[in-house]
Amino acid sequence: MADDPLPTLQGRCLCGACTFELTGPPNWVGHCHCQSCRRATASPFTTWIGQENGSWRFTGTAPVVYQSSPGATRGFCGNCGSPMFYQSERYPNERHFYAALLDHPERVEPTKHFHADEKLPWVHLSGV
């Protein structure tokens, strides 16, 4: 990420019905390798933006919410099915948004790996 203050970041689902804005700097940006995230996104890992409550808002159709495990919910577009967010009782002050949904995902830079012990064997991480 640049040293300049982050502008408002905007994102959307595949069909454009669910849209959101993130204001202010994220708490963190990182890749999650856990099995739940892999299954929820059909990808080898997920890049998340941890955003403080009060610094994000939905600007389009509200996502449909699914309780994926006790204390954890995931939001997705009810029209196209795109995953939109993750929220957990473990992190009550923030919501996690998918970095790939941003209109300009290059404006955030992942600096962490979560659950690297669960990564797929053909994913190679440097510095972990």
N, C-alpha and C positions, 0 to 999 in steps of 0.2 A: 504494500500500500504506500502511496505517496505520503510525504509529510504534510501536505496540504490538508485542510479540513475536508472530510468527505462530504460531497453533496448528497442530497436526497437520492437514494437508490430506488429504482422502480423495478418490479418484476411481474411476471404473469405466467399463467398456465399455457399449455399448447394452443387451446382454442381462443384464449384471450378473455374469457369470462371472469376468471378469478384474477384480480390484480392486487398488488400491495405496494406499500412504500416503507422504506427504512430510513430513519433520520438519525444523524449522529453516528459516531463510530461504533462498530460492533464490539461486543465483549471479547469475541474471539472468532477466528475462522479456522476450520480444520476438517480433516478427512476422518470419517468413521468407517471402520472395517468390520463392525459387528454383523452377525448373521441377520438380525432383525432389519437393519438398514439395507443390507444387500437384498433381502427378499422384498422389502417394500418398494425398492427402486429397480430391481432386476439389473443391478450393476455391481461391479466388484467392490466398490466403496462409494460413499456419499460425502460430498463436500457441504458442510454446514456453516451457516452464519449464526452465531449466538447473539441475539439482539435483545437488549433490555426492554422489559415491559414499559410501555409509554413512549417508546421510540419506533414503533411500527404501527401500521394500520392497514386494514383491507380497504381498497378503494373501488372494487367491483363486486361481483357476486361473492357472497361468503362461502368459504369451502365447507364441504360436508366433513363431519368429524367422525372418526372411527377409534374406538378404544382398542389399541393393539396389544396391550398387556396391562396388568394392574398398575394404575397410577400413570399410565402413558397414553396419550392420544396422538393421532396423526390426522392431518387435514388433507383433503384432496378435492379437485374440481369434480363436481357432480355431473358435469357435461362430458368432459374429455378424459377424466380419470387421472390427470397429472397430480403427483404428490406435491403438496404445498408447504407443509410444516410438520414439526414434531414438538410436543409439549409434554413435560414430565414433572411429577411432584418432586423429583430429585433436584430440579432447577426451577423453583417457583417464581423467580424474578425475571425469567427470560423465555423467549420462544426461539426455536431453531428453524431457520428458513433454508431452503435449498439454494446454494449459490448459483447453480446452473439455470435457475429461473430468472435471474437478473437480466435486464436489458443490456447491461454492461458488466458481465461477471469479471472482467479483467480489472475492475476497480477494487476488488478485494483479493487478498493473497493469503492462502492457507499457511499457517505456521505451526500446526499441530497434527498429530495422528492419535486417534482414539481407538482403543481395542485392537492395537496392532497385533496382539497375540491371536486374534481371530482372522487375520488377513488370509486371503487365498494364497497358496504356495507360489503361484506364478506372478504375484504382485511383489515387486522388489522395491524396497524403501531405502533411500539413502539417509544416513544420519539418524536412524532409529535403532 
